[in-house]
Amino acid sequence: MPEIVRHSQYFEAILQLRNPNDELINFVRNQVKKRGATIAKVKTLKNGVDMYISDQRFTRAMGNKMKKAFKGELKMSRKIFTRNKQTSKDVYRVTVLFRMADDEPKEELD
């Protein structure tokens, strides 16, 4: 199968990591490198990281792997991006949110 060449900012999915630790970020980067997908852009936020990834199917599978390997909450959503003019099918952008669970329960203030 011929390799498809895309521009450097191309992405099909957004992987949102909230409250991540270094182990989770390294896990994601190693999986991306192993699979051959590319990270088009990384946004660092106050409470996490957004990674724009070139492969939608891989990103969804990545969410399930993170759910099994780490404690946390997983949410997946999709949004219509455009319509393929040749096949008349909708093309979606996927957002995968993984919110890591806090290791220590927080104390309530009275």
ZAFIDREN-750259 format. One record per residue: x negated, y negated, z of N, C-alpha, C in turn; residue in one letter. Coordinates in nm, 3 decimals. Example, Ala and Ser with C-alpha at 12.3 -4.5 7.8 and 13.67 -1.06 7.14 Angstrom:
% ZAFIDREN-750259
<nc1 -1.319, nc2 0.569, nc3 0.780, cac1 -1.230, cac2 0.450, cac3 0.780, cc1 -1.320, cc2 0.330, cc3 0.780, type a>;
<nc1 -1.285, nc2 0.225, nc3 0.708, cac1 -1.367, cac2 0.106, cac3 0.714, cc1 -1.290, cc2 -0.003, cc3 0.787, type s>;
This chain:
% ZAFIDREN-750259
<nc1 -0.084, nc2 0.117, nc3 0.000, cac1 0.000, cac2 0.000, cac3 0.000, cc1 -0.089, cc2 -0.124, cc3 0.000, type m>;
<nc1 -0.068, nc2 -0.218, nc3 -0.090, cac1 -0.153, cac2 -0.337, cac3 -0.094, cc1 -0.129, cc2 -0.426, cc3 0.027, type p>;
<nc1 -0.237, nc2 -0.488, nc3 0.072, cac1 -0.228, cac2 -0.577, cac3 0.187, cc1 -0.166, cc2 -0.710, cc3 0.145, type e>;
<nc1 -0.073, nc2 -0.758, nc3 0.226, cac1 -0.007, cac2 -0.884, cac3 0.198, cc1 -0.088, cc2 -0.996, cc3 0.262, type i>;
<nc1 -0.122, nc2 -1.096, nc3 0.183, cac1 -0.200, cac2 -1.209, cac3 0.232, cc1 -0.103, cc2 -1.321, cc3 0.269, type v>;
<nc1 -0.113, nc2 -1.367, nc3 0.394, cac1 -0.025, cac2 -1.474, cac3 0.441, cc1 -0.111, cc2 -1.586, cc3 0.499, type r>;
<nc1 -0.055, nc2 -1.705, nc3 0.509, cac1 -0.131, cac2 -1.816, cac3 0.563, cc1 -0.154, cc2 -1.798, cc3 0.713, type h>;
<nc1 -0.248, nc2 -1.871, nc3 0.768, cac1 -0.292, cac2 -1.849, cac3 0.906, cc1 -0.187, cc2 -1.883, cc3 1.010, type s>;
<nc1 -0.088, nc2 -1.967, nc3 0.977, cac1 0.015, cac2 -2.005, cac3 1.073, cc1 0.141, cc2 -1.920, cc3 1.061, type q>;
<nc1 0.139, nc2 -1.815, nc3 0.978, cac1 0.256, cac2 -1.730, cac3 0.957, cc1 0.287, cc2 -1.649, cc3 1.083, type y>;
<nc1 0.413, nc2 -1.647, nc3 1.122, cac1 0.455, cac2 -1.562, cac3 1.233, cc1 0.599, cc2 -1.517, cc3 1.213, type f>;
<nc1 0.631, nc2 -1.399, nc3 1.264, cac1 0.765, cac2 -1.343, cac3 1.259, cc1 0.828, cc2 -1.336, cc3 1.398, type e>;
<nc1 0.745, nc2 -1.345, nc3 1.502, cac1 0.797, cac2 -1.326, cac3 1.637, cc1 0.720, cc2 -1.411, cc3 1.737, type a>;
<nc1 0.788, nc2 -1.444, nc3 1.847, cac1 0.725, cac2 -1.517, cac3 1.957, cc1 0.727, cc2 -1.425, cc3 2.079, type i>;
<nc1 0.611, nc2 -1.404, nc3 2.136, cac1 0.600, cac2 -1.326, cac3 2.259, cc1 0.578, cc2 -1.425, cc3 2.372, type l>;
<nc1 0.677, nc2 -1.434, nc3 2.461, cac1 0.670, cac2 -1.528, cac3 2.573, cc1 0.635, cc2 -1.449, cc3 2.698, type q>;
<nc1 0.521, nc2 -1.482, nc3 2.758, cac1 0.477, cac2 -1.419, cac3 2.882, cc1 0.492, cc2 -1.521, cc3 2.993, type l>;
<nc1 0.568, nc2 -1.488, nc3 3.096, cac1 0.588, cac2 -1.578, cac3 3.208, cc1 0.528, cc2 -1.517, cc3 3.334, type r>;
<nc1 0.460, nc2 -1.599, nc3 3.411, cac1 0.387, cac2 -1.557, cac3 3.532, cc1 0.289, cc2 -1.443, cc3 3.501, type n>;
<nc1 0.212, nc2 -1.453, nc3 3.391, cac1 0.124, cac2 -1.342, cac3 3.355, cc1 -0.005, cc2 -1.344, cc3 3.438, type p>;
<nc1 -0.062, nc2 -1.226, nc3 3.455, cac1 -0.195, cac2 -1.220, cac3 3.513, cc1 -0.294, cc2 -1.187, cc3 3.400, type n>;
<nc1 -0.423, nc2 -1.189, nc3 3.432, cac1 -0.525, cac2 -1.165, cac3 3.329, cc1 -0.513, cc2 -1.026, cc3 3.269, type d>;
<nc1 -0.472, nc2 -0.928, nc3 3.351, cac1 -0.460, cac2 -0.791, cac3 3.304, cc1 -0.354, cc2 -0.782, cc3 3.192, type e>;
<nc1 -0.241, nc2 -0.849, nc3 3.209, cac1 -0.135, cac2 -0.847, cac3 3.109, cc1 -0.180, cc2 -0.915, cc3 2.980, type l>;
<nc1 -0.245, nc2 -1.029, nc3 2.990, cac1 -0.290, cac2 -1.101, cac3 2.871, cc1 -0.394, cc2 -1.019, cc3 2.794, type i>;
<nc1 -0.488, nc2 -0.956, nc3 2.866, cac1 -0.587, cac2 -0.871, cac3 2.800, cc1 -0.521, cc2 -0.749, cc3 2.735, type n>;
<nc1 -0.420, nc2 -0.693, nc3 2.801, cac1 -0.345, cac2 -0.580, cac3 2.746, cc1 -0.282, cc2 -0.618, cc3 2.612, type f>;
<nc1 -0.219, nc2 -0.735, nc3 2.607, cac1 -0.154, cac2 -0.781, cac3 2.484, cc1 -0.257, cc2 -0.805, cc3 2.375, type v>;
<nc1 -0.365, nc2 -0.874, nc3 2.407, cac1 -0.468, cac2 -0.903, cac3 2.306, cc1 -0.530, cc2 -0.775, cc3 2.250, type r>;
<nc1 -0.554, nc2 -0.675, nc3 2.337, cac1 -0.610, cac2 -0.548, cac3 2.290, cc1 -0.513, cc2 -0.474, cc3 2.199, type n>;
<nc1 -0.385, nc2 -0.476, nc3 2.233, cac1 -0.284, cac2 -0.409, cac3 2.150, cc1 -0.272, cc2 -0.478, cc3 2.013, type q>;
<nc1 -0.277, nc2 -0.610, nc3 2.011, cac1 -0.269, cac2 -0.684, cac3 1.885, cc1 -0.389, cc2 -0.650, cc3 1.797, type v>;
<nc1 -0.506, nc2 -0.649, nc3 1.856, cac1 -0.628, cac2 -0.618, cac3 1.780, cc1 -0.624, cc2 -0.474, cc3 1.728, type k>;
<nc1 -0.577, nc2 -0.382, nc3 1.812, cac1 -0.570, cac2 -0.240, cac3 1.776, cc1 -0.473, cc2 -0.217, cc3 1.660, type k>;
<nc1 -0.361, nc2 -0.286, nc3 1.661, cac1 -0.257, cac2 -0.267, cac3 1.560, cc1 -0.290, cc2 -0.339, cc3 1.429, type r>;
<nc1 -0.370, nc2 -0.444, nc3 1.436, cac1 -0.404, cac2 -0.518, cac3 1.315, cc1 -0.312, cc2 -0.636, cc3 1.290, type g>;
<nc1 -0.226, nc2 -0.666, nc3 1.385, cac1 -0.142, cac2 -0.786, cac3 1.374, cc1 -0.229, cc2 -0.907, cc3 1.405, type a>;
<nc1 -0.177, nc2 -1.025, nc3 1.377, cac1 -0.254, cac2 -1.145, cac3 1.407, cc1 -0.173, cc2 -1.237, cc3 1.497, type t>;
<nc1 -0.245, nc2 -1.313, nc3 1.578, cac1 -0.184, cac2 -1.415, cac3 1.661, cc1 -0.206, cc2 -1.547, cc3 1.590, type i>;
<nc1 -0.097, nc2 -1.607, nc3 1.542, cac1 -0.108, cac2 -1.730, cac3 1.464, cc1 -0.134, cc2 -1.851, cc3 1.553, type a>;
<nc1 -0.073, nc2 -1.852, nc3 1.671, cac1 -0.084, cac2 -1.969, cac3 1.757, cc1 -0.060, cc2 -1.924, cc3 1.901, type k>;
<nc1 -0.126, nc2 -1.991, nc3 1.995, cac1 -0.105, cac2 -1.964, cac3 2.137, cc1 -0.075, cc2 -2.097, cc3 2.204, type v>;
<nc1 0.038, nc2 -2.103, nc3 2.273, cac1 0.075, cac2 -2.223, cac3 2.350, cc1 0.065, cc2 -2.188, cc3 2.498, type k>;
<nc1 -0.012, nc2 -2.267, nc3 2.571, cac1 -0.023, cac2 -2.247, cac3 2.715, cc1 0.075, cc2 -2.341, cc3 2.784, type t>;
<nc1 0.159, nc2 -2.283, nc3 2.867, cac1 0.260, cac2 -2.358, cac3 2.939, cc1 0.230, cc2 -2.357, cc3 3.088, type l>;
<nc1 0.307, nc2 -2.434, nc3 3.163, cac1 0.286, cac2 -2.442, cac3 3.308, cc1 0.304, cc2 -2.306, cc3 3.375, type k>;
<nc1 0.401, nc2 -2.228, nc3 3.329, cac1 0.429, cac2 -2.100, cac3 3.394, cc1 0.403, cc2 -1.980, cc3 3.306, type n>;
<nc1 0.325, nc2 -1.996, nc3 3.199, cac1 0.297, cac2 -1.881, cac3 3.115, cc1 0.235, cc2 -1.916, cc3 2.982, type g>;
<nc1 0.253, nc2 -1.825, nc3 2.886, cac1 0.191, cac2 -1.835, cac3 2.754, cc1 0.292, cc2 -1.793, cc3 2.649, type v>;
<nc1 0.293, nc2 -1.863, nc3 2.535, cac1 0.370, cac2 -1.822, cac3 2.418, cc1 0.270, cc2 -1.782, cc3 2.310, type d>;
<nc1 0.286, nc2 -1.662, nc3 2.255, cac1 0.200, cac2 -1.614, cac3 2.147, cc1 0.286, cc2 -1.594, cc3 2.023, type m>;
<nc1 0.245, nc2 -1.653, nc3 1.912, cac1 0.316, cac2 -1.641, cac3 1.787, cc1 0.249, cc2 -1.530, cc3 1.707, type y>;
<nc1 0.321, nc2 -1.419, nc3 1.685, cac1 0.262, cac2 -1.297, cac3 1.630, cc1 0.320, cc2 -1.268, cc3 1.492, type i>;
<nc1 0.236, nc2 -1.214, nc3 1.404, cac1 0.271, cac2 -1.196, cac3 1.263, cc1 0.361, cc2 -1.076, cc3 1.235, type s>;
<nc1 0.381, nc2 -0.986, nc3 1.330, cac1 0.456, cac2 -0.864, cac3 1.304, cc1 0.572, cc2 -0.851, cc3 1.403, type d>;
<nc1 0.694, nc2 -0.860, nc3 1.351, cac1 0.814, cac2 -0.855, cac3 1.435, cc1 0.835, cc2 -0.718, cc3 1.500, type q>;
<nc1 0.821, nc2 -0.614, nc3 1.424, cac1 0.843, cac2 -0.478, cac3 1.476, cc1 0.741, cc2 -0.445, cc3 1.585, type r>;
<nc1 0.616, nc2 -0.483, nc3 1.563, cac1 0.512, cac2 -0.461, cac3 1.663, cc1 0.544, cc2 -0.537, cc3 1.791, type f>;
<nc1 0.593, nc2 -0.661, nc3 1.781, cac1 0.621, cac2 -0.743, cac3 1.898, cc1 0.732, cc2 -0.682, cc3 1.982, type t>;
<nc1 0.835, nc2 -0.628, nc3 1.916, cac1 0.943, cac2 -0.562, cac3 1.990, cc1 0.891, cc2 -0.437, cc3 2.062, type r>;
<nc1 0.808, nc2 -0.359, nc3 1.994, cac1 0.750, cac2 -0.240, cac3 2.056, cc1 0.658, cc2 -0.279, cc3 2.171, type a>;
<nc1 0.587, nc2 -0.391, nc3 2.154, cac1 0.498, cac2 -0.441, cac3 2.257, cc1 0.576, cc2 -0.475, cc3 2.385, type m>;
<nc1 0.694, nc2 -0.533, nc3 2.370, cac1 0.779, cac2 -0.563, cac3 2.485, cc1 0.813, cc2 -0.437, cc3 2.563, type g>;
<nc1 0.847, nc2 -0.330, nc3 2.492, cac1 0.880, cac2 -0.204, cac3 2.560, cc1 0.758, cc2 -0.145, cc3 2.630, type n>;
<nc1 0.639, nc2 -0.157, nc3 2.568, cac1 0.517, cac2 -0.106, cac3 2.632, cc1 0.485, cc2 -0.185, cc3 2.758, type k>;
<nc1 0.504, nc2 -0.317, nc3 2.754, cac1 0.478, cac2 -0.399, cac3 2.873, cc1 0.575, cc2 -0.363, cc3 2.986, type m>;
<nc1 0.700, nc2 -0.335, nc3 2.950, cac1 0.801, cac2 -0.299, cac3 3.050, cc1 0.761, cc2 -0.170, cc3 3.122, type k>;
<nc1 0.703, nc2 -0.076, nc3 3.049, cac1 0.661, cac2 0.052, cac3 3.110, cc1 0.533, cc2 0.037, cc3 3.192, type k>;
<nc1 0.442, nc2 -0.050, nc3 3.148, cac1 0.311, cac2 -0.060, cac3 3.212, cc1 0.308, cc2 -0.159, cc3 3.329, type a>;
<nc1 0.396, nc2 -0.260, nc3 3.327, cac1 0.394, cac2 -0.364, cac3 3.430, cc1 0.534, cc2 -0.383, cc3 3.487, type f>;
<nc1 0.540, nc2 -0.433, nc3 3.609, cac1 0.670, cac2 -0.464, cac3 3.668, cc1 0.716, cc2 -0.598, cc3 3.614, type k>;
<nc1 0.841, nc2 -0.604, nc3 3.571, cac1 0.892, cac2 -0.730, cac3 3.521, cc1 1.023, cc2 -0.716, cc3 3.447, type g>;
<nc1 1.068, nc2 -0.828, nc3 3.396, cac1 1.196, cac2 -0.837, cac3 3.326, cc1 1.169, cc2 -0.860, cc3 3.178, type e>;
<nc1 1.241, nc2 -0.788, nc3 3.093, cac1 1.224, cac2 -0.797, cac3 2.948, cc1 1.353, cc2 -0.844, cc3 2.884, type l>;
<nc1 1.344, nc2 -0.945, nc3 2.797, cac1 1.459, cac2 -0.990, cac3 2.720, cc1 1.416, cc2 -1.007, cc3 2.576, type k>;
<nc1 1.501, nc2 -0.961, nc3 2.484, cac1 1.474, cac2 -0.977, cac3 2.341, cc1 1.592, cc2 -1.048, cc3 2.277, type m>;
<nc1 1.560, nc2 -1.141, nc3 2.190, cac1 1.665, cac2 -1.210, cac3 2.116, cc1 1.616, cc2 -1.235, cc3 1.974, type s>;
<nc1 1.709, nc2 -1.264, nc3 1.885, cac1 1.670, cac2 -1.295, cac3 1.748, cc1 1.753, cc2 -1.412, cc3 1.698, type r>;
<nc1 1.696, nc2 -1.478, nc3 1.599, cac1 1.759, cac2 -1.598, cac3 1.544, cc1 1.741, cc2 -1.594, cc3 1.393, type k>;
<nc1 1.847, nc2 -1.625, nc3 1.320, cac1 1.835, cac2 -1.626, cac3 1.174, cc1 1.738, cc2 -1.737, cc3 1.133, type i>;
<nc1 1.638, nc2 -1.700, nc3 1.055, cac1 1.537, cac2 -1.794, cac3 1.009, cc1 1.570, cc2 -1.843, cc3 0.868, type f>;
<nc1 1.603, nc2 -1.749, nc3 0.779, cac1 1.635, cac2 -1.782, cac3 0.641, cc1 1.708, cc2 -1.664, cc3 0.578, type t>;
<nc1 1.735, nc2 -1.672, nc3 0.452, cac1 1.796, cac2 -1.562, cac3 0.377, cc1 1.704, cc2 -1.527, cc3 0.261, type r>;
<nc1 1.676, nc2 -1.397, nc3 0.246, cac1 1.594, cac2 -1.351, cac3 0.136, cc1 1.670, cc2 -1.371, cc3 0.005, type n>;
<nc1 1.611, nc2 -1.444, nc3 -0.086, cac1 1.681, cac2 -1.478, cac3 -0.211, cc1 1.695, cc2 -1.358, cc3 -0.304, type k>;
<nc1 1.603, nc2 -1.263, nc3 -0.297, cac1 1.610, cac2 -1.147, cac3 -0.385, cc1 1.710, cc2 -1.044, cc3 -0.337, type q>;
<nc1 1.713, nc2 -1.019, nc3 -0.205, cac1 1.800, cac2 -0.914, cac3 -0.152, cc1 1.926, cc2 -0.968, cc3 -0.085, type t>;
<nc1 1.934, nc2 -1.098, nc3 -0.067, cac1 2.048, cac2 -1.164, cac3 0.000, cc1 2.068, cc2 -1.116, cc3 0.143, type s>;
<nc1 1.960, nc2 -1.073, nc3 0.206, cac1 1.967, cac2 -1.032, cac3 0.347, cc1 1.913, cc2 -1.144, cc3 0.435, type k>;
<nc1 1.967, nc2 -1.150, nc3 0.558, cac1 1.919, cac2 -1.248, cac3 0.654, cc1 1.781, cc2 -1.208, cc3 0.704, type d>;
<nc1 1.694, nc2 -1.306, nc3 0.723, cac1 1.561, cac2 -1.285, cac3 0.778, cc1 1.559, cc2 -1.348, cc3 0.916, type v>;
<nc1 1.518, nc2 -1.271, nc3 1.016, cac1 1.523, cac2 -1.314, cac3 1.155, cc1 1.385, cc2 -1.343, cc3 1.211, type y>;
<nc1 1.380, nc2 -1.434, nc3 1.308, cac1 1.264, cac2 -1.453, cac3 1.394, cc1 1.303, cc2 -1.397, cc3 1.530, type r>;
<nc1 1.217, nc2 -1.317, nc3 1.587, cac1 1.245, cac2 -1.250, cac3 1.714, cc1 1.169, cc2 -1.320, cc3 1.826, type v>;
<nc1 1.234, nc2 -1.332, nc3 1.942, cac1 1.168, cac2 -1.382, cac3 2.062, cc1 1.175, cc2 -1.273, cc3 2.167, type t>;
<nc1 1.057, nc2 -1.235, nc3 2.218, cac1 1.048, cac2 -1.135, cac3 2.324, cc1 0.996, cc2 -1.206, cc3 2.448, type v>;
<nc1 1.076, nc2 -1.206, nc3 2.554, cac1 1.038, cac2 -1.269, cac3 2.681, cc1 1.006, cc2 -1.160, cc3 2.781, type l>;
<nc1 0.885, nc2 -1.166, nc3 2.839, cac1 0.849, cac2 -1.075, cac3 2.948, cc1 0.812, cc2 -1.160, cc3 3.068, type f>;
<nc1 0.893, nc2 -1.149, nc3 3.172, cac1 0.870, cac2 -1.225, cac3 3.296, cc1 0.819, cc2 -1.127, cc3 3.402, type r>;
<nc1 0.692, nc2 -1.144, nc3 3.439, cac1 0.633, cac2 -1.054, cac3 3.538, cc1 0.696, cc2 -1.076, cc3 3.675, type m>;
<nc1 0.714, nc2 -0.966, nc3 3.746, cac1 0.769, cac2 -0.974, cac3 3.880, cc1 0.662, cc2 -1.027, cc3 3.975, type a>;
<nc1 0.704, nc2 -1.105, nc3 4.074, cac1 0.612, cac2 -1.152, cac3 4.175, cc1 0.570, cc2 -1.034, cc3 4.261, type d>;
<nc1 0.440, nc2 -1.023, nc3 4.289, cac1 0.390, cac2 -0.913, cac3 4.371, cc1 0.435, cc2 -0.928, cc3 4.516, type d>;
<nc1 0.432, nc2 -1.050, nc3 4.564, cac1 0.468, cac2 -1.075, cac3 4.703, cc1 0.602, cc2 -1.144, cc3 4.711, type e>;
<nc1 0.692, nc2 -1.096, nc3 4.795, cac1 0.819, cac2 -1.167, cac3 4.810, cc1 0.797, cc2 -1.303, cc3 4.875, type p>;
<nc1 0.866, nc2 -1.403, nc3 4.825, cac1 0.850, cac2 -1.538, cac3 4.878, cc1 0.932, cc2 -1.553, cc3 5.005, type k>;
<nc1 0.877, nc2 -1.628, nc3 5.099, cac1 0.948, cac2 -1.653, cac3 5.223, cc1 1.048, cc2 -1.766, cc3 5.202, type e>;
<nc1 1.165, nc2 -1.750, nc3 5.260, cac1 1.266, cac2 -1.854, cac3 5.250, cc1 1.242, cc2 -1.959, cc3 5.359, type e>;
<nc1 1.255, nc2 -2.084, nc3 5.319, cac1 1.239, cac2 -2.192, cac3 5.415, cc1 1.374, cc2 -2.227, cc3 5.476, type l>;
<nc1 1.378, nc2 -2.240, nc3 5.607, cac1 1.505, cac2 -2.274, cac3 5.674, cc1 1.518, cc2 -2.421, cc3 5.692, type d>;
